[in-house]
């Protein structure tokens, strides 16, 4: 029997096409790398989309936490390593470590994935995925787990958004990375020139469908924390929390 890969490490070279206006890796692109890394590792463990689809279930990203000491910069090489740290009946936790070319840690991320029954949209049972149970193990050091957020009732600002064709993924829902783009774009370039996002927490609650009219509300919780609520008709779809600090 082949040895199961306990982790997956992927190397990258940051081109200008994947940078933001600060000449750094765009936040939504890093989230895309995180999702793709988790997907590839799951495939190598034979617990990916194809295996789960046979039983009518699918992986869904439920919560995400990301802490960055700094972002990779243009023309820089960096790596992303992922491993499974826990699994229970309905969910699986992953840890990600981002390092530079010398192996120095740039940041860490943690995700919570749930199994969803495609037919009834309810949580499915993961107990048959013995491969994940065999390799799941706590890892230290690790960043703090994703926070549980509640929609803010008295936001500072509210902006309406429309879901267009280019925002959709293979499931014809608003793609995960587009939510991140909406959140980042709630602040202008001058704000990003002055501040960097040192931590991001995201809770994914409902799917957003084509043609939906949604809104993003921002609420300053402190001098360093801003909550961003994406909702439709008063129902929360995705909640985010940015922790920021002045750029050096």
N, C-alpha and C positions, 0 to 999 in steps of 0.2 A: 504494500500500500504506500502510495506516494506521501511524502511529508507535506503537511499543510503549511502554507506560507503564513507565518504569524504576523508579518507586516509587509507593507508594500512601500517602496521608496521610488519616487519619480523625480527626475532632474529636469530643470527648465532653464531657458535663456530668455531674459525679458527684452523683447523688442519694443520699439516705440509704439507699435500698433496696439499693445496691451497696456500702455501707460495712461495715466490721467494728466491733468494740467500741471501737476506737481512733479512730473517726470518719474512717477512711482507706479508700481503695479496697482491697477484699478481695483477697488474693493470688490466689485462684482465679479471681476475676473478671478480673483483669489477664491471667492466662494465657488465659482464654476470649477476651478481646479480641485477644490475640496470634494465636491460632489463627484467629479469624474474619477478621482483617486479612490473614493469609497466604492464606486460602482465597479471599477476594475478589480479591486481587491476582492469584492464579493463574487465577481465572476470567476476569479482564480480559485476561490474556495468552493465553487459550485453552489453558491447561495444567492446568485444574482437574479436578474429579471426573468431569464428563461426558466430557471428552476422553479421560482415562485409562481410564474404564470401558469405552470402545469396544474397548480392547485387553486388557481383563481385569486391569488393574492399578489400584492405589490408592495415594494418599499416606498415609504413616504417620509420625507424629512420633516420632523416635528419641531425640533428646537436646535439652535446653533449658538455657540459662544466663541468669540475670536478675540484673542489678546495679542497685540503686536508691539514689540519694542521699537521696530521701524519696519517700513515696507521695503521690499526689494526695489532697486533703482534701475533705470534704463541701462541696457547692455550689461546687466549683472546676471550671474548664474546663481540659481538657488534650488533647493530641493524641498520636497514635501513627502513626509513619511506618515503613514496611517496604520493603526492597529485597533483591534476590537478590545474594549476594556470591560464590557459587561453585557449580559444578555438575560432577559427574563421571558415570560410567556408572550408578551406583546411588544417588546421593544429591545433595541440593541444600541449600546453606546460605543462611540468611536472617539479616539484621540488622534490629533494631527500635530506634527511638529514641523515648522518651517525653519530651514537653516540656510546660511550663505555658503559660498564655495569652500570656505575653510571649516565648515561644520559648526560655526557659531550660531546659536539660536536667535532667530529673528522674531519668532512668535509661536503661539500654540492655539489650537482650536479644539472644541469638543462638540459632538453632535449626538442627538438622540433620534433614532429612526424607528418608526413603527411599521407594523405589517397591517395593510388594509385589505379587507375583502372587497374585491372589485365590484361584485354584484350588489351587495347591500351597504357598502361604504362603512362597515363597522370594523373594529379591531379584530385581526385574525390571530391564530395561534402559531407561535414560532417554535414550539417544542420539538418539531421534527428536524430542525436545523442543528443536528448534532455537531456539524463541523464548526459552527460558531462557538458552541459551548466548549469544544475541545481546546480552542486557542484563546478564548477570552480571559484576560488577566489584568488586574490593576497595573497602572504604570505611573511612576513618579520620577520627576515632578510633573504636575499637571495644572493647567489653569482651572479657575473656578468653574463649576458646571453652569450651563445656561440658566438664566434667571426665569422665574415664572412672572409674567407681566399681566397687568390688568389695564384695560382701556381707560384713558384719562377722561374725566367728565368735563373739565374746563380748560381746553387747550388754548395756547397762545395764538396760534395761527391755523387756518384750515385752507387747503388748496384742492380744487377739483381736478381729477385726472380721468382720462379716457383710455380704455384698453383697445389697442389696435392690432392688426394682423401680425406685425413684426414683434409684438410682445408675447406671442403664444409659443408654447412648446409642443412636443409630439402628442401630448394628451389634450391639446387644444384648450389649455388653461394658461393663465398668466405665468410665465416662467419664473422660477425662483430668483434668478439673478436680476430680473427686471424690478422686483420688489426692492432689491438693494440699490439699484440705480435711482429709483424714485426717492428713497430715503436720503441718499447722498445728495441728490439734486434739490432737496429741501433747503439747502444752504448754498449761498452764492460763492463765486470764486474767491472773493476777498476773504470770506470766512475760512475757506479751506487753505488760503495762503497763510493765514494766521494760526490755524489750529490743525491738529492731526487727531484722527480717531484712534485712541489707544485700546479701546475695547468695544465690541459690538455684541449685543444679545438680541436674538430674533426668535419669535414664537410664531409658527405657521399654524393657523387655526381653520381657515376656510379657503376653498379654491375660488379663484376669480375667473369668470367666463368671458368669452368674446363679446365685445360691445358694452360691457358693464361700465357704468359711471361710478367711479370710486373717489374717495377723498383721502388726503394725507393730512393729519393734524400733528402739530408739534407742540410739546409742552416742556419747558425748562424745569427740571426737577431740582437742579442746583446749578452752581457756577460751572460745573464740569459734566453734568448729565442732562441729556435731552431725550425724551421719549417721542417716538414717531409711530402713530397709529394709522394704519391703512384700513379703511372700512367701506362698507356699502350699506346705505340705508340704516345706519346706526349699528350694524353688525360688524364686529371686528373680523378682519381677514388675516392680517399680519401685524404683529406688534414688534417694534424694535426699540432698543435703548442704546444710544451712543454715549460712551464716556470719552471725553476729549481733553486735550491739554495743549498749551501753546507750543508752536514749533520752535525748535532750537535754532 
